[in-house]
Amino acid sequence: MESIKTTYKSVLTIAGSDSGGCAGIQADIKSISACGAYAASVITATTAQNTQGVTDIFALPVTHLEKQLEAVLSDIDFSAIKIGMLHSCEVIETIATKLREYDIRNIVLDPVMVATSGDILITEDAIECLKQLFPKVTLITPNHKEAELLIGHAIDQNNVEATAKEIGAQFKTSVLLKGGHFETAEMHDVLFEFPTDKTTVINNPRVDTNNTHGTGCSLSSSIATFLGKGEGLESAVKKGCSYVNNAISEGKDKVLGKGNGPINHFGI
């Protein structure tokens, strides 16, 4: 009897490589796999990085980036794409051009612009180019420092819901405004759905740990995975937030290296 063949639910991550394995492409692949999909990748840059910090960044040639995109997009049917840190206008425009050629419905963009230290990671020109990409994606997932950079005013616990809606309305996209930087007993992430004008607050317990390196990458890629598996936006975001919160809890007492460790993607 001939075996019945089924197609993988496949998710593409476009991001930089973290040699320490905590964030970037490596965190994305682990998250996508843990959440039940097949992970493929396009690497925009490599980093010399560990749990203590980044010591070097090497941006891959744009011609090679184009070749990677064409190779995977022309061959594999992706149900979702996660996009991470894009460091230049040339890279952003290259990716935008390629995505226009293919009909990918679910795109989650993590607008990595501000480091935990508060340092701006990309140029003002790149930020402006990134904004042009927002209306073309399903969801953006800024933290509150990145959201402040986008909207131009301070954000606190009193205006976070209004700000999520303000960003969504301005850039014509759905927004998950992450609440991890607020010092509250619980995590309060705010989802604004642009097509329906609906706001939802997602609560999860805060875990006391320094092992949170790569949480933003893991969250955006897990949400993309759940979208790719057929979940609606609110359900995918809730499942992604729950997955990451559990992975933080499972990894809170683990040790990797001498700095801020990763979340425990597989609960091992």
KOLMI-699685 format. One record per residue (C-alpha): residue number from 1; residue in one letter; x, y, z. Coordinates in Angstrom, 2 decimals. Last residue first. Layout:
atom num:NUM&residu:A&c1:X&c2:Y&c3:Z
...
***
This chain:
atom num:268&residu:I&c1:14.82&c2:19.94&c3:28.91
atom num:267&residu:G&c1:11.77&c2:22.20&c3:28.65
atom num:266&residu:F&c1:12.18&c2:22.46&c3:24.88
atom num:265&residu:H&c1:12.85&c2:26.18&c3:24.54
atom num:264&residu:N&c1:14.47&c2:26.68&c3:27.93
atom num:263&residu:I&c1:14.99&c2:30.46&c3:27.90
atom num:262&residu:P&c1:18.52&c2:31.63&c3:27.32
atom num:261&residu:G&c1:21.20&c2:32.75&c3:29.79
atom num:260&residu:N&c1:22.29&c2:36.18&c3:30.88
atom num:259&residu:G&c1:26.00&c2:36.04&c3:31.65
atom num:258&residu:K&c1:28.66&c2:33.49&c3:32.65
atom num:257&residu:G&c1:27.81&c2:30.61&c3:30.33
atom num:256&residu:L&c1:24.66&c2:28.53&c3:30.45
atom num:255&residu:V&c1:23.06&c2:27.86&c3:33.83
atom num:254&residu:K&c1:19.50&c2:26.64&c3:34.42
atom num:253&residu:D&c1:17.38&c2:27.90&c3:37.32
atom num:252&residu:K&c1:15.00&c2:30.11&c3:35.30
atom num:251&residu:G&c1:14.91&c2:27.79&c3:32.29
atom num:250&residu:E&c1:11.55&c2:26.06&c3:32.79
atom num:249&residu:S&c1:9.96&c2:29.35&c3:33.91
atom num:248&residu:I&c1:11.30&c2:31.21&c3:30.88
atom num:247&residu:A&c1:10.05&c2:28.40&c3:28.61
atom num:246&residu:N&c1:6.62&c2:28.58&c3:30.27
atom num:245&residu:N&c1:6.42&c2:32.34&c3:29.64
atom num:244&residu:V&c1:7.59&c2:31.80&c3:26.06
atom num:243&residu:Y&c1:4.90&c2:29.21&c3:25.33
atom num:242&residu:S&c1:2.18&c2:31.27&c3:27.06
atom num:241&residu:C&c1:3.05&c2:34.38&c3:25.04
atom num:240&residu:G&c1:3.02&c2:32.36&c3:21.82
atom num:239&residu:K&c1:-0.30&c2:30.72&c3:22.67
atom num:238&residu:K&c1:-1.86&c2:34.11&c3:23.44
atom num:237&residu:V&c1:-0.45&c2:35.61&c3:20.25
atom num:236&residu:A&c1:-1.68&c2:32.71&c3:18.11
atom num:235&residu:S&c1:-5.15&c2:32.86&c3:19.69
atom num:234&residu:E&c1:-5.46&c2:36.61&c3:19.09
atom num:233&residu:L&c1:-4.21&c2:36.30&c3:15.49
atom num:232&residu:G&c1:-6.33&c2:33.33&c3:14.46
atom num:231&residu:E&c1:-4.69&c2:29.91&c3:14.59
atom num:230&residu:G&c1:-4.06&c2:28.03&c3:11.34
atom num:229&residu:K&c1:-0.72&c2:26.31&c3:11.87
atom num:228&residu:G&c1:1.06&c2:29.23&c3:10.21
atom num:227&residu:L&c1:-0.41&c2:31.61&c3:12.77
atom num:226&residu:F&c1:0.86&c2:29.31&c3:15.53
atom num:225&residu:T&c1:4.32&c2:29.33&c3:13.97
atom num:224&residu:A&c1:4.39&c2:33.10&c3:13.49
atom num:223&residu:I&c1:3.49&c2:33.50&c3:17.18
atom num:222&residu:S&c1:6.37&c2:31.16&c3:18.10
atom num:221&residu:S&c1:8.77&c2:33.16&c3:15.93
atom num:220&residu:S&c1:7.76&c2:36.49&c3:17.48
atom num:219&residu:L&c1:8.03&c2:35.15&c3:21.04
atom num:218&residu:S&c1:11.35&c2:33.35&c3:20.56
atom num:217&residu:C&c1:13.02&c2:36.40&c3:19.04
atom num:216&residu:G&c1:11.71&c2:38.64&c3:21.84
atom num:215&residu:T&c1:12.76&c2:36.13&c3:24.51
atom num:214&residu:G&c1:16.32&c2:35.86&c3:23.19
atom num:213&residu:H&c1:18.21&c2:36.31&c3:26.45
atom num:212&residu:T&c1:15.69&c2:35.92&c3:29.29
atom num:211&residu:N&c1:17.71&c2:33.91&c3:31.79
atom num:210&residu:N&c1:18.09&c2:36.71&c3:34.34
atom num:209&residu:T&c1:15.33&c2:35.21&c3:36.47
atom num:208&residu:D&c1:12.29&c2:36.11&c3:38.60
atom num:207&residu:V&c1:9.35&c2:34.90&c3:36.47
atom num:206&residu:R&c1:6.45&c2:37.31&c3:35.88
atom num:205&residu:P&c1:3.07&c2:35.57&c3:35.70
atom num:204&residu:N&c1:1.18&c2:35.95&c3:32.41
atom num:203&residu:N&c1:-1.48&c2:38.45&c3:31.34
atom num:202&residu:I&c1:-2.60&c2:39.22&c3:27.80
atom num:201&residu:V&c1:-4.49&c2:42.50&c3:27.35
atom num:200&residu:T&c1:-6.67&c2:42.57&c3:24.22
atom num:199&residu:T&c1:-7.48&c2:45.57&c3:22.00
atom num:198&residu:K&c1:-9.84&c2:45.32&c3:19.00
atom num:197&residu:D&c1:-9.85&c2:47.76&c3:16.06
atom num:196&residu:T&c1:-11.03&c2:44.87&c3:13.83
atom num:195&residu:P&c1:-8.46&c2:45.00&c3:10.98
atom num:194&residu:F&c1:-5.78&c2:46.63&c3:13.20
atom num:193&residu:E&c1:-5.73&c2:44.07&c3:15.99
atom num:192&residu:F&c1:-4.12&c2:45.67&c3:19.06
atom num:191&residu:L&c1:-2.45&c2:43.20&c3:21.41
atom num:190&residu:V&c1:-1.17&c2:44.41&c3:24.78
atom num:189&residu:D&c1:1.30&c2:42.37&c3:26.86
atom num:188&residu:H&c1:0.92&c2:42.61&c3:30.64
atom num:187&residu:M&c1:3.43&c2:40.48&c3:32.55
atom num:186&residu:E&c1:2.47&c2:40.21&c3:36.20
atom num:185&residu:A&c1:4.02&c2:41.60&c3:39.37
atom num:184&residu:T&c1:4.93&c2:44.79&c3:37.53
atom num:183&residu:E&c1:8.23&c2:46.49&c3:36.73
atom num:182&residu:F&c1:7.56&c2:47.30&c3:33.07
atom num:181&residu:H&c1:10.25&c2:46.03&c3:30.69
atom num:180&residu:G&c1:8.41&c2:42.80&c3:29.87
atom num:179&residu:G&c1:5.28&c2:44.55&c3:28.66
atom num:178&residu:K&c1:5.36&c2:43.79&c3:24.94
atom num:177&residu:L&c1:3.25&c2:45.87&c3:22.58
atom num:176&residu:L&c1:1.76&c2:43.35&c3:20.15
atom num:175&residu:V&c1:0.67&c2:45.44&c3:17.17
atom num:174&residu:S&c1:-1.59&c2:44.89&c3:14.17
atom num:173&residu:T&c1:-0.80&c2:46.97&c3:11.10
atom num:172&residu:K&c1:-1.77&c2:50.25&c3:9.49
atom num:171&residu:F&c1:1.33&c2:52.20&c3:10.59
atom num:170&residu:Q&c1:-0.45&c2:55.10&c3:12.31
atom num:169&residu:A&c1:-3.49&c2:53.09&c3:13.42
atom num:168&residu:G&c1:-1.39&c2:50.26&c3:14.84
atom num:167&residu:I&c1:0.96&c2:52.66&c3:16.64
atom num:166&residu:E&c1:-1.96&c2:54.57&c3:18.19
atom num:165&residu:K&c1:-3.72&c2:51.34&c3:19.21
atom num:164&residu:A&c1:-0.62&c2:50.08&c3:21.00
atom num:163&residu:T&c1:-0.23&c2:53.54&c3:22.53
atom num:162&residu:A&c1:-3.79&c2:53.58&c3:23.91
atom num:161&residu:E&c1:-3.17&c2:50.23&c3:25.58
atom num:160&residu:V&c1:0.18&c2:51.35&c3:27.03
atom num:159&residu:N&c1:-1.11&c2:54.69&c3:28.36
atom num:158&residu:N&c1:-1.34&c2:54.10&c3:32.10
atom num:157&residu:Q&c1:1.40&c2:51.47&c3:32.39
atom num:156&residu:D&c1:3.95&c2:53.87&c3:30.92
atom num:155&residu:I&c1:5.00&c2:54.97&c3:27.45
atom num:154&residu:A&c1:6.98&c2:58.10&c3:26.58
atom num:153&residu:H&c1:6.41&c2:59.86&c3:23.25
atom num:152&residu:G&c1:7.68&c2:59.70&c3:19.68
atom num:151&residu:I&c1:5.55&c2:56.88&c3:18.26
atom num:150&residu:L&c1:8.21&c2:54.65&c3:16.74
atom num:149&residu:L&c1:10.99&c2:55.36&c3:19.23
atom num:148&residu:E&c1:8.56&c2:54.97&c3:22.13
atom num:147&residu:A&c1:7.44&c2:51.62&c3:20.66
atom num:146&residu:E&c1:11.06&c2:50.47&c3:20.50
atom num:145&residu:K&c1:11.49&c2:51.33&c3:24.18
atom num:144&residu:H&c1:8.14&c2:49.64&c3:25.01
atom num:143&residu:N&c1:9.00&c2:46.37&c3:23.30
atom num:142&residu:P&c1:7.93&c2:46.11&c3:19.67
atom num:141&residu:T&c1:6.09&c2:43.08&c3:18.20
atom num:140&residu:I&c1:4.77&c2:43.86&c3:14.71
atom num:139&residu:L&c1:1.91&c2:41.84&c3:13.22
atom num:138&residu:T&c1:0.46&c2:40.82&c3:9.86
atom num:137&residu:V&c1:3.02&c2:42.52&c3:7.63
atom num:136&residu:K&c1:2.77&c2:44.87&c3:4.61
atom num:135&residu:P&c1:1.71&c2:47.94&c3:6.61
atom num:134&residu:F&c1:4.94&c2:47.67&c3:8.67
atom num:133&residu:L&c1:7.43&c2:47.61&c3:5.76
atom num:132&residu:Q&c1:7.51&c2:51.38&c3:5.29
atom num:131&residu:K&c1:8.35&c2:51.73&c3:8.99
atom num:130&residu:L&c1:11.47&c2:49.65&c3:8.40
atom num:129&residu:C&c1:12.71&c2:52.17&c3:5.84
atom num:128&residu:E&c1:12.36&c2:54.98&c3:8.40
atom num:127&residu:I&c1:14.19&c2:52.90&c3:11.02
atom num:126&residu:A&c1:16.94&c2:52.10&c3:8.49
atom num:125&residu:D&c1:17.45&c2:55.81&c3:7.80
atom num:124&residu:E&c1:17.64&c2:56.53&c3:11.54
atom num:123&residu:T&c1:20.40&c2:53.95&c3:11.83
atom num:122&residu:I&c1:20.10&c2:50.64&c3:13.67
atom num:121&residu:L&c1:20.91&c2:49.40&c3:17.20
atom num:120&residu:I&c1:19.85&c2:52.36&c3:19.37
atom num:119&residu:D&c1:21.32&c2:51.83&c3:22.86
atom num:118&residu:G&c1:18.82&c2:51.44&c3:25.72
atom num:117&residu:S&c1:20.92&c2:48.83&c3:27.55
atom num:116&residu:T&c1:18.36&c2:46.17&c3:26.58
atom num:115&residu:A&c1:19.16&c2:47.07&c3:22.98
atom num:114&residu:V&c1:16.83&c2:49.18&c3:20.83
atom num:113&residu:M&c1:15.86&c2:48.67&c3:17.18
atom num:112&residu:V&c1:14.65&c2:45.10&c3:16.76
atom num:111&residu:P&c1:11.33&c2:45.50&c3:14.95
atom num:110&residu:D&c1:10.07&c2:41.91&c3:15.41
atom num:109&residu:L&c1:8.03&c2:41.38&c3:12.25
atom num:108&residu:V&c1:5.43&c2:38.62&c3:12.00
atom num:107&residu:I&c1:4.27&c2:37.69&c3:8.49
atom num:106&residu:N&c1:1.25&c2:35.45&c3:7.84
atom num:105&residu:R&c1:-0.18&c2:35.55&c3:4.32
atom num:104&residu:I&c1:2.82&c2:34.70&c3:2.17
atom num:103&residu:D&c1:1.98&c2:35.18&c3:-1.52
atom num:102&residu:Y&c1:5.40&c2:35.47&c3:-3.15
atom num:101&residu:E&c1:6.87&c2:38.16&c3:-5.42
atom num:100&residu:R&c1:6.10&c2:40.95&c3:-2.94
atom num:99&residu:L&c1:8.22&c2:39.09&c3:-0.37
atom num:98&residu:K&c1:11.28&c2:39.44&c3:-2.62
atom num:97&residu:T&c1:10.93&c2:43.22&c3:-2.92
atom num:96&residu:A&c1:10.38&c2:43.67&c3:0.83
atom num:95&residu:I&c1:13.45&c2:41.55&c3:1.61
atom num:94&residu:T&c1:15.68&c2:43.58&c3:-0.69
atom num:93&residu:E&c1:14.21&c2:46.86&c3:0.60
atom num:92&residu:I&c1:14.96&c2:45.92&c3:4.22
atom num:91&residu:V&c1:18.51&c2:44.78&c3:3.40
atom num:90&residu:E&c1:19.27&c2:47.96&c3:1.45
atom num:89&residu:C&c1:17.68&c2:50.10&c3:4.15
atom num:88&residu:S&c1:20.05&c2:48.63&c3:6.73
atom num:87&residu:H&c1:20.21&c2:46.53&c3:9.91
atom num:86&residu:L&c1:17.22&c2:44.22&c3:9.67
atom num:85&residu:M&c1:16.69&c2:42.48&c3:13.02
atom num:84&residu:G&c1:14.01&c2:39.79&c3:12.93
atom num:83&residu:I&c1:11.43&c2:38.70&c3:10.36
atom num:82&residu:K&c1:9.15&c2:35.72&c3:11.03
atom num:81&residu:I&c1:7.44&c2:34.14&c3:8.03
atom num:80&residu:A&c1:4.32&c2:31.98&c3:7.89
atom num:79&residu:S&c1:2.66&c2:29.11&c3:6.00
atom num:78&residu:F&c1:5.73&c2:28.65&c3:3.83
atom num:77&residu:D&c1:5.55&c2:26.68&c3:0.59
atom num:76&residu:I&c1:9.14&c2:25.64&c3:-0.11
atom num:75&residu:D&c1:11.03&c2:25.75&c3:-3.42
atom num:74&residu:S&c1:11.00&c2:29.28&c3:-4.84
atom num:73&residu:L&c1:10.92&c2:30.86&c3:-1.38
atom num:72&residu:V&c1:13.90&c2:28.84&c3:-0.11
atom num:71&residu:A&c1:16.40&c2:29.48&c3:-2.90
atom num:70&residu:E&c1:15.16&c2:32.97&c3:-3.77
atom num:69&residu:L&c1:15.60&c2:34.20&c3:-0.20
atom num:68&residu:Q&c1:19.08&c2:32.69&c3:0.11
atom num:67&residu:K&c1:20.19&c2:34.13&c3:-3.25
atom num:66&residu:E&c1:18.89&c2:37.59&c3:-2.29
atom num:65&residu:L&c1:20.84&c2:37.47&c3:1.00
atom num:64&residu:H&c1:23.93&c2:36.46&c3:-0.99
atom num:63&residu:T&c1:23.56&c2:39.54&c3:-3.20
atom num:62&residu:V&c1:23.00&c2:41.63&c3:-0.07
atom num:61&residu:P&c1:26.45&c2:40.67&c3:1.22
atom num:60&residu:L&c1:26.31&c2:39.27&c3:4.78
atom num:59&residu:A&c1:26.61&c2:41.78&c3:7.61
atom num:58&residu:F&c1:29.35&c2:40.80&c3:10.07
atom num:57&residu:I&c1:28.83&c2:41.75&c3:13.72
atom num:56&residu:D&c1:31.46&c2:41.56&c3:16.48
atom num:55&residu:T&c1:31.78&c2:41.43&c3:20.27
atom num:54&residu:V&c1:28.15&c2:40.89&c3:21.28
atom num:53&residu:G&c1:27.34&c2:40.29&c3:24.94
atom num:52&residu:Q&c1:27.76&c2:38.21&c3:28.09
atom num:51&residu:T&c1:25.69&c2:35.16&c3:27.12
atom num:50&residu:N&c1:27.72&c2:34.77&c3:23.92
atom num:49&residu:Q&c1:28.12&c2:36.61&c3:20.65
atom num:48&residu:A&c1:30.32&c2:36.89&c3:17.58
atom num:47&residu:T&c1:27.52&c2:37.81&c3:15.22
atom num:46&residu:T&c1:26.46&c2:36.75&c3:11.73
atom num:45&residu:A&c1:24.25&c2:38.78&c3:9.44
atom num:44&residu:T&c1:21.11&c2:38.51&c3:7.28
atom num:43&residu:I&c1:20.58&c2:34.75&c3:7.59
atom num:42&residu:V&c1:17.65&c2:33.18&c3:5.76
atom num:41&residu:S&c1:16.16&c2:30.25&c3:7.64
atom num:40&residu:A&c1:13.92&c2:27.19&c3:7.47
atom num:39&residu:A&c1:11.95&c2:25.79&c3:10.41
atom num:38&residu:Y&c1:9.43&c2:22.93&c3:10.24
atom num:37&residu:A&c1:6.48&c2:23.41&c3:12.58
atom num:36&residu:G&c1:5.29&c2:22.16&c3:15.98
atom num:35&residu:C&c1:5.77&c2:24.83&c3:18.62
atom num:34&residu:A&c1:9.10&c2:23.35&c3:19.75
atom num:33&residu:S&c1:10.40&c2:23.44&c3:16.18
atom num:32&residu:I&c1:9.43&c2:27.08&c3:15.62
atom num:31&residu:S&c1:10.92&c2:28.02&c3:19.00
atom num:30&residu:K&c1:14.20&c2:26.17&c3:18.40
atom num:29&residu:I&c1:14.58&c2:27.60&c3:14.90
atom num:28&residu:D&c1:13.83&c2:31.11&c3:16.14
atom num:27&residu:A&c1:16.28&c2:30.90&c3:19.05
atom num:26&residu:Q&c1:19.05&c2:29.88&c3:16.63
atom num:25&residu:I&c1:18.13&c2:32.50&c3:14.05
atom num:24&residu:G&c1:18.41&c2:35.32&c3:16.59
atom num:23&residu:A&c1:18.75&c2:34.61&c3:20.30
atom num:22&residu:C&c1:20.37&c2:32.23&c3:22.79
atom num:21&residu:G&c1:22.55&c2:30.11&c3:20.47
atom num:20&residu:G&c1:25.87&c2:31.66&c3:21.50
atom num:19&residu:S&c1:26.84&c2:32.18&c3:17.84
atom num:18&residu:D&c1:23.73&c2:34.33&c3:17.38
atom num:17&residu:S&c1:22.80&c2:34.48&c3:13.66
atom num:16&residu:G&c1:20.80&c2:37.38&c3:12.23
atom num:15&residu:A&c1:17.23&c2:37.22&c3:10.98
atom num:14&residu:I&c1:14.81&c2:35.93&c3:8.35
atom num:13&residu:T&c1:12.84&c2:33.00&c3:9.80
atom num:12&residu:L&c1:10.77&c2:30.84&c3:7.50
atom num:11&residu:V&c1:7.95&c2:28.67&c3:8.84
atom num:10&residu:S&c1:6.87&c2:25.35&c3:7.33
atom num:9&residu:K&c1:3.81&c2:23.25&c3:8.09
atom num:8&residu:Y&c1:5.18&c2:20.10&c3:6.51
atom num:7&residu:T&c1:3.23&c2:18.51&c3:3.67
atom num:6&residu:T&c1:1.63&c2:15.09&c3:4.03
atom num:5&residu:K&c1:2.27&c2:11.94&c3:2.03
atom num:4&residu:I&c1:0.02&c2:8.90&c3:2.30
atom num:3&residu:S&c1:1.98&c2:5.64&c3:2.02
atom num:2&residu:E&c1:1.35&c2:3.40&c3:-0.96
atom num:1&residu:M&c1:0.00&c2:0.00&c3:0.00
***
